[in-house]
Amino acid sequence: MIRAAIRVARAGRGLPADWREARYCAIDVETTGLDLRRDSIVSVGGAPISQGRIVGRDTYYSLVRPVSPVSVAAMRVHYLRPADLEHAPAAEDVAREVGRLLAGRILIAHAAWIERAFLGRLLRQAGLRLAVPVIDTAALARALGYAQDLPLGREPSLEDLARRLSLPVYEPHHALGDALTTAAVFLALATKAGPAGSGPASTRSLVTRSAEHGY
């Protein structure tokens, strides 16, 4: 707990007080499987957020040539076959683009422990580090009471959460579609996170609450 508190304190340094003044990027990855050490990324989607709005013209999507085989279970989720990925950009090239996308921004992800693990490995292939603050929309949903009906340890579904917030669900299990849905969910949750009658939530409070309620 002490180490987590220190990480949160460091992450909160220099962040704008009003969350709407900070810059974010919602990122989703699709992978060859869910083994955090052996599987690899097959596609990445990113949706930048500035001034409390998704910047549609700056969205990013790329396939990634994986270094591990795509499992049948994963193909049934994202429908990307080995033939689709054979001529995709190398992981190192995509890592540089992701690093550029995240520069000066807060990473937004749903069930962020997955994105953090895979993105961290991806960035290391280009000599980069994942050294930005992180806000987990699943954790933020728990903090705001949107996952009370779920058993302990179970993440709220991104699609279910979006529908509960009366938001559109973009193309599910497509990296850019899920990144856009994650961005929309974050904006809705951040808007609801401010103290009643006291103005918008602070950026630091969103980072802190995410860390306190994350897995």
N, C-alpha and C positions, 0 to 999 in steps of 0.2 A: 504493500500500500504506500509506503514512503517513497519508493522508487517511482511508482505511478504518479504520485503527487508532484514529484520533482519534474517528471517529464511534462506534465500538464502546465506547471508553472513556466517552464522554459518555452513551451509551445505558445503560451499566451503573451509572451513579450512582444511589444511593438504592434499588436493587433489593434485595428480601429475600434473605438468604443461601440459605435452603432454597427450591428452586424451587416447592415445594408451597404456600408462603406468598404467592406472587405471584398477581396476578389477570391473566387472559388473555381474549382473545376470538378464536376462530377465525372467519375470514371468507372467503367465496368469492363471486366475481362471475361472472355470465354476461354475455356481451357481443354486440355486433353483428358482431364480427370480431376479429382479433388485431393490427390496426394500432394501436399504442399511442398514436398522435397523432390519428388520425381516427375510430376507432371509439369506441363509448360503451357504458355499462353498461345492461343490460336487466333484471337482477335481482340482488339482494344477499341473502345469508344470513349470519347470525351466530350463533355458539354460545359464550356466555360460559363461562369456567372459573374456579372459585374453590375453594381448599383441595384442589386436585388432583382435582376432579370437574366434569363438565359440569353446568351449571345449566339443566336442561331447561325450567323455567318462564319463563326469561328469553331464550329463543331469539328470533331476529328474522328475518323474511323480508318482502321487498317487491319487487314489480315496479317498474321505472323507465321512464318515458317517454323513449325515446332521442332524441338530436338528430341521429343519423345512421341511414341505412337498415340494416335487418337483412339481412345477407348470406344467401344460400341455404345456404352451407356452415355458418354458425352455426345456422340454423334446424334443420338436420339433426342438430345436436348437442343443443340444449336444447329444441327443438320450440316455441319461443315465436315466434308470428307477429305481424306488424304489428297485426292486429286485436286480439290479446291485450293489446297495449301501448298502444293508442290512448287509453285513459282511465286509465292508470297514473299514480301520483304523479309530479310533476315532480322532476327530478334535485336541485334545490336543497332540496326538502322532505326527500327521502331522505338527502341529505348531512347535514342537521342530526341526523337519527336515528342515522346511522352515527357521527357525532362524539360523540353522547351514549353510544353503545354502547362506543366505544373509550376514553372518558375514564378515566384512571387504570389502563388495562390495557395489556398487551403484545399486539401483533398477531401472530396465528399464521396462516400461509397456506402452501399447497403451491405450490411454484414461485413464491415471493412476489414476484419481479420483476414479474409480471403484475399481481397485486393492488395492489402499491405504485404502479404507473403509473396504473392506472385509478382507484383510490381517491383518489390525490393530486389528479387532475383533478376528480373528483366533489366532494371537499371544498372545493376552491377556488371552486366555484360558489356556496357558501354563506359564503365569506369565511373558511374554516377551513384548517388545515394538517395534514398527516399527520406528526405530530411525536411518535410513540411508538416504543419499541423494537420490533423485528420479529424473529420466529423463523420460519425457513423449514423446514417439515418435510422437504422434498426435500433441502435442504442438510444437515439434521441426520441424515437417513438415510445420506447419503454419509459424513458424519463418523463414523458408527457402523458402517460397513461393509456397509450394506444395499443398496448400488448398485454393487458392485464388478464385476458382470457386464455393466454398461451401458457403451457407448462414451462417451468424454469429450464433455461438452456436452449429453448427453441426460438429461432429467429422469426419475426413476423415476415410474411411473404411481401415482397415489393409490390406485386400486383394487387394483393388484397389491401395493403396499406393505402395505395393510390386510390383505389375505389372507395375506401372508407373516408378518404379526404375529398371525395368528389372530383378527382383528377383524372385526366386521360391516361390510359396505359399505352405507351408506344410499343413498338414491335418487341414482344417478350423474347428473351434469350438471344437477342441480337445485341451485340455490345453497345452500339450507338443507341438503339431503342431503349435499352435498360438504363444507359447513362442519362438520357433525356427524362425518363420516368423518375430516376433518382434525383435529378436536379429539381424537378417539379415538386416532389415529395419534400425535399429539403426546404425549399422556399415556403411551402405551406407550414411545415413544422416550426421553422424559424420565426415566422410571423406570429404563431400561436405561443411561442416560448417567452415572450416578454411579460414582465409582471403587470397585472391588471392595473390600468390607470397610470402606469409609470413609464410609458414609452416603449421603444423597441428593446429587445434583448441585446446584451453586449456580445461581441464576437467571442470574447474569452469565456463567457458563461456557456455558450454553445459547445465550445471545445471541451470545457470542463465536464459538463453534463454528459456529453458523449463518452468521455473517458470513464466516468464513474459508473455508467450503465452498460459499458461494452463487455464483450466476452473475450 
